[in-house]
Amino acid sequence: MGWHYRKSIKVGPFRINLSRHGISHSYGNRRFHVTATPDGRRHVSVRLPGGFHVGKTFGGRRYRGHH
Protein backbone atom coordinates (compact mmCIF):
# COMPACT_ATOMS: atom_id res chain seq x y z
CA MET A 1 0.00 0.00 0.00
CA GLY A 2 1.45 3.37 -1.03
CA TRP A 3 1.02 6.80 0.43
CA HIS A 4 -0.13 9.96 -1.31
CA TYR A 5 0.24 13.63 -0.57
CA ARG A 6 -0.98 16.64 -2.50
CA LYS A 7 -1.26 20.27 -1.52
CA SER A 8 -2.15 23.10 -3.88
CA ILE A 9 -1.41 26.79 -3.25
CA LYS A 10 -2.81 29.56 -5.44
CA VAL A 11 -0.46 32.53 -6.02
CA GLY A 12 -2.07 35.06 -8.35
CA PRO A 13 -2.65 33.40 -11.75
CA PHE A 14 -0.31 30.52 -10.83
CA ARG A 15 -0.98 27.38 -8.83
CA ILE A 16 1.88 25.66 -6.99
CA ASN A 17 1.29 21.94 -6.44
CA LEU A 18 3.20 19.98 -3.82
CA SER A 19 3.14 16.19 -3.99
CA ARG A 20 5.18 13.18 -3.05
CA HIS A 21 6.89 13.35 -6.48
CA GLY A 22 7.96 17.00 -6.09
CA ILE A 23 6.79 20.50 -6.90
CA SER A 24 4.90 21.40 -10.05
CA HIS A 25 3.23 24.57 -11.20
CA SER A 26 0.37 25.44 -13.50
CA TYR A 27 -1.06 28.49 -15.17
CA GLY A 28 -4.27 29.11 -17.05
CA ASN A 29 -7.99 29.57 -16.98
CA ARG A 30 -11.04 27.43 -17.76
CA ARG A 31 -10.31 27.29 -21.52
CA PHE A 32 -6.49 27.07 -21.69
CA HIS A 33 -4.16 25.52 -19.12
CA VAL A 34 -0.40 24.78 -18.98
CA THR A 35 1.17 22.53 -16.33
CA ALA A 36 4.86 21.83 -15.63
CA THR A 37 5.43 18.55 -13.76
CA PRO A 38 8.27 17.70 -11.33
CA ASP A 39 9.92 15.40 -13.89
CA GLY A 40 10.16 18.11 -16.57
CA ARG A 41 7.09 17.36 -18.68
CA ARG A 42 4.77 20.11 -19.89
CA HIS A 43 1.07 19.47 -20.40
CA VAL A 44 -1.06 21.87 -22.44
CA SER A 45 -4.82 21.47 -22.47
CA VAL A 46 -7.62 23.33 -24.21
CA ARG A 47 -11.31 23.02 -23.41
CA LEU A 48 -13.59 23.69 -26.33
CA PRO A 49 -17.30 24.54 -26.35
CA GLY A 50 -19.59 21.53 -26.27
CA GLY A 51 -17.56 19.61 -23.67
CA PHE A 52 -14.56 18.77 -25.87
CA HIS A 53 -11.12 18.62 -24.28
CA VAL A 54 -7.77 18.41 -26.10
CA GLY A 55 -4.47 17.85 -24.30
CA LYS A 56 -0.85 17.23 -25.26
CA THR A 57 2.21 16.38 -23.16
CA PHE A 58 5.73 17.41 -24.17
CA GLY A 59 9.23 16.39 -23.02
CA GLY A 60 10.64 14.92 -19.85
CA ARG A 61 10.95 11.32 -18.81
CA ARG A 62 7.94 9.13 -18.34
CA TYR A 63 7.34 7.09 -15.20
CA ARG A 64 7.27 3.35 -15.71
CA GLY A 65 5.12 1.49 -13.26
CA HIS A 66 3.44 2.73 -10.14
CA HIS A 67 5.41 4.54 -7.40
N, C-alpha and C positions, 0 to 999 in steps of 0.2 A: 504494500500500500504506500503510495507516494504522498507528499505533502504539497500544498499549493499556497501561494501568497500573491495577492495583487492589490495594489493601492494606486489610485489615480488622483492627481492633483492638477487643478485647472489654474493656469497662469496666463491671464489675458486670452489671446486667441489660441494658445498652445495648451496641450495636455501632456503632463509628465506621468508616465506609467512605471511603477515599480513592481517587479515580480521576482520570482525565484531565479529567473534566467538573466536578469539584469535590468537596466533602465532603458526605456524607449520613450519616444516622443511622437506626438501627432499634431497635425494642424489641419483645419478645414471647417466646413460647415455641413449642412444637411445634404447638399448636392455633390460636393467635391471634397475629398479627404485624402491626405498623405500621411503615412505612418512610417517611421524609421524604427526597426527592431534592434534589440541588443546584439544580434549576430551580423548586423550590417545590411540586411535586406531593406528595401523600400517597397511599400505597397501603396498603390494609387487606386482609388475607387471613385466611381461616378454613379450617382443615382439619377435615373432618368424618370420622367413622368410615366405613370402607368404601372409603377412598381418594378421596373427593370433596374438591375444593378450590374455594373461592369467593373471588374477589378483586375489588376495586373501586378505581379511581384517582380522586382528587379534585383539582381546581384546577391552577394553574400553567400554563405554556405547554408546548406539545408540540413536540418536535423534528421538523423536516421534513427528510427525507433522512438520509444517513449522514455522521457527522462523522469 
